[in-house]
Amino acid sequence: MNIIELKQINKFYGEGNNRVHVLKNVDLAIEKGDFVAIIGQSGSGKSTMMNIIGCLDVPTSGSYKINGVEVGKMDKDQLAELRCKTFGFIFQRYNLLTNLKAVDNAALPAVYMGMDAGIRNQRAARLLKSLELGDKLRNKPNELSGGQQQRVSIARALMNGGEVILADEPTGALDSKSGERVMEIIKDLHKQGHTIILVTHDSHIAAQASRIIEIKDGEIVADTRKSSEIYEAAKQPEQITRSRIDALKYSFLESLGMSIYAILSNKMRSLLTMLGIIIGIASVVSVVALGNATQEKIMQQINSMGTNTIDIMPGRGFGDRRSGRVKTLKVSDSEYLSKLSFIANATPNVTVSGNLVYGNNTLTATLRGVGDEYFDVKGKDIALGRIFSKNEVTNAAAVAVIDDNTRNEVFANNPNPVGEIIIFNKKPLTVVGVTEKDNSPGMSSESMNIWTPYTTAMYKINGTNDINSITVRVSDNINSQMAEKSIESILTALHGKKDFFMINTDSIKQTVETTTNMMKLLIAGIAVISLIVGGIGVMNIMLVSVTERTREIGIRMAIGAKQADILQQFLIEAILICILGGFIGVMLSLFIGWAFNTFSEDFGMIFSTASIILALGCSTAIGIIFGYMPAKNASNLNPIDALASE
């Protein structure tokens, strides 16, 4: 029974005037279990014929059938499956993968057959031992002699059964002794029932076959049978069947393993590839951390002005020159507002500038008359002593709370001035507390501040009922913008006109948040550009990698790898490189943050989990986007062209 049938096969290379007719109307039939030698001089077309038989190349015209099935109607994946299950290749230059051990090289075809790792490694080891390579299982090709490498190649050809063994000048690169050993193995394979097709230009080698076909200038000029020995077809390994999900899982895990091995085998190239990603991810995460820290710092400073507060000032606005003479705000306004359901509390404010006397020192200071809840509203903490009580506000007690600047200026030699008496505008005040140092920006953080009950400031120091402003704290569950509009309506109704303006800290907060978010977005956008540049670098290196590994791709295709297998492997490599680069980039940014926070006391980088996850997501996306083109190029290579590359 014929296993191979060629009818009127023609093969042309080139176009126009450079068009070459390599095979000319070739008719050939080969029986199962036969040993055929194809002989001819270099350029006669014998290797082209073998490549067509092995489905590494396709004829320009004619019919080619294997086991009665027309090959010309098969797509690339079907041809790859045919190479995987039917053919075993023995190449003149061995075509072993240099980064794989002997047992892994021999087992490689079984990967694309779908055989589990344990089973295929056992089978590969058994084949190598049968070829007297039991002590060389862990050796790489550069650690083996030419004859040993060819025997590894033979083991690989037999891995999936090797119903048809295609040997292209199998002894061409060997010394005579190694060549004889290889020919003995090939003859033994014939006796085991394998169909052998051997291509050679050596008549002595060809004479060992049962049938000799001579080809000259693309035509068969002689077909001689020396022996009628045709052995029963070798028993083929059982076909492996998997469910679609199991097949996808197997394929992914195998590609993942091969990709990891390829990355580890080329550490320097992999590191250079991921360098752009590392820098880009570190930049993005660090910039966002700096932006978060800046925003947090500004928010702290705004919160020091008061949380969820509204300041009501006399006049039309900051530019109103008459605002200092407007005295329409009253304590009754503050008392009325404090009774509203959406107001947590309200306190009148009285500001008085004057001379502060203590001992022999006379200094200029600012006194502020406030309510007892002022310190909570403005977020001011007490360092020493206490704040004045509600009862002291009601009774206009002569007590005062001073800030850190006043303590340093007035009580330089007294670390605890609580209980001391100071004179402000000739009125004695007992110090009952000292506030923490104020780090908020502006002149207020540098000036000396004294706080007394607003009743004390009004009646004992100013001698009037006038107040300078009202500070309102809105309840936590109330929208401050709505509260502002309500206060405006109420006070306008009480005064008969709008003779005041308001400063809403929540509005300032929202404006600052919006501004800082835009700045973070802008800077992060610049950092993302570096990610894109890194992605282009990944694509370029992967394209170079495809070029460097073209021969490897050809070998994998020759032993049964489908386009999807090649695409998946190179794509996973690109993704792994980008994910690893992203992880290293995140670690680098965290190290930068740790170093920055160690040496910076007042300002520290704040890392966001969301930004880290987003950065890693970006690096994965870059691997997919920029890795797809090189991977696609690799999968589209022609097996015979890839094998011919250097």
Buried (B, 14 or more C-beta within 10 A) or exposed (E): EBBBBBEEBBBBEEEEEEEEBBBBBBEBEBBBBBBBBBBBEEEBBBBBBBBBBBBBBBBEEBBBBBEEEEBEEBEBEBBBBBBBBBBBBBBBBBBBBEBBBBBBBBBBBBBBBBBEBEEBBEBBBEBBBBBEBEEBBEBBBEEBEBBBBBBBBBBBBBBBBBBBBBBBBBBBBBEEEBBBBBBEBBBEBBEBBBBBBBBBBEEEBBEBBBBBBBBBBBBBEEBEEBEEEBBEBBEEBEEBEEEEEEEEEBBEEBBBBBBBBBBEEBEEBBBEBBBBBBBBBBBBBBBBBBBBBBBBBBBEBBBBBBBBBBBBBBBBEEEBEEBEEBEBBBBEBBEBBBEBEBBBBBBBBBBBEBEBBBEEEEEEBBBBBBBBBBBBBBBBEBBBBEBBBEEBBEEBBBBBBBBBBBBEBBBEEEEEBBEBEBBBBEBEBBBBBBBEEBEEEEEBBEBBBBBBBBBBBBBBBBEEEBBBBBBBBBBEEBEBEEBBEBBBEBBEEEBEEEBBBBBBBBBEBEEBBEEBEEBBEEBBEEBBEBBBBBBEBBBBBBBEBBEEBBBBBBBBBBBBBBBBBBBBBBBBBBBBBBBBBBBBBBBBBBEBBEEBBEEEEEEBBBBBEEBBEBBBEBBBBBBBBBBBBBBBBBBEBBBBEBBEBE
